[in-house]
Amino acid sequence: MDRRLFLIASVATAGQPLAALAAGGEKKESDGGNYVPIQTLMGTTLRGNGRRGVLSVDCGLEIPDAALRTRAAQSAPRLRAAYLQTVQAYAAGLGPTALPNADYIASALQRQTDAILGRPGARLLLGGIVAN
């Protein structure tokens, strides 16, 4: 195997557990039943020295209603697109020395969730917000 190809393959699979690799590289869905994971959301910020930084937001949805959970799974691309747009717009307006406001991000993403799913019932859960 070509060394460059091996390095690319090893970097691409470094974060995946072996069980996921054995299942064809697909991510295993959460066993939590009510929890719907969302991929990490990222937006570009400006640092104080003029360089670019990254705002990273980890989140997921808790949905007890099975019908609404199915709708959320079907609407996952729309949800992710709306979330990304919200996070990227917020990150672009974030000042170089300002800290991210978790309450504002959570409420903005919750509004997007309710609008896309058509009714309340899905609760947005924030896992972490990191500004680099």
Secondary structure in CASP SS format (residue, H / E / C, confidence):
PFRMAT SS
TARGET T0000
AUTHOR 0000-0000-0000
METHOD secondary structure of the structure
MODEL  1
M C 1.00
D C 1.00
R H 1.00
R H 1.00
L H 1.00
F H 1.00
L H 1.00
I H 1.00
A H 1.00
S H 1.00
V H 1.00
A H 1.00
T C 1.00
A C 1.00
G C 1.00
Q C 1.00
P C 1.00
L H 1.00
A H 1.00
A H 1.00
L H 1.00
A H 1.00
A C 1.00
G C 1.00
G C 1.00
E C 1.00
K C 1.00
K C 1.00
E C 1.00
S C 1.00
D C 1.00
G C 1.00
G C 1.00
N C 1.00
Y E 1.00
V E 1.00
P E 1.00
I E 1.00
Q E 1.00
T E 1.00
L E 1.00
M E 1.00
G E 1.00
T E 1.00
T E 1.00
L E 1.00
R C 1.00
G C 1.00
N C 1.00
G C 1.00
R C 1.00
R E 1.00
G E 1.00
V E 1.00
L E 1.00
S E 1.00
V E 1.00
D E 1.00
C E 1.00
G E 1.00
L E 1.00
E E 1.00
I C 1.00
P C 1.00
D C 1.00
A H 1.00
A H 1.00
L H 1.00
R H 1.00
T H 1.00
R H 1.00
A H 1.00
A H 1.00
Q H 1.00
S C 1.00
A H 1.00
P H 1.00
R H 1.00
L H 1.00
R H 1.00
A H 1.00
A H 1.00
Y H 1.00
L H 1.00
Q H 1.00
T H 1.00
V H 1.00
Q H 1.00
A H 1.00
Y H 1.00
A H 1.00
A H 1.00
G H 1.00
L C 1.00
G C 1.00
P C 1.00
T C 1.00
A C 1.00
L C 1.00
P C 1.00
N C 1.00
A H 1.00
D H 1.00
Y H 1.00
I H 1.00
A H 1.00
S H 1.00
A H 1.00
L H 1.00
Q H 1.00
R H 1.00
Q H 1.00
T H 1.00
D H 1.00
A H 1.00
I H 1.00
L H 1.00
G C 1.00
R C 1.00
P C 1.00
G C 1.00
A C 1.00
R E 1.00
L E 1.00
L E 1.00
L E 1.00
G E 1.00
G E 1.00
I E 1.00
V E 1.00
A E 1.00
N C 1.00
END
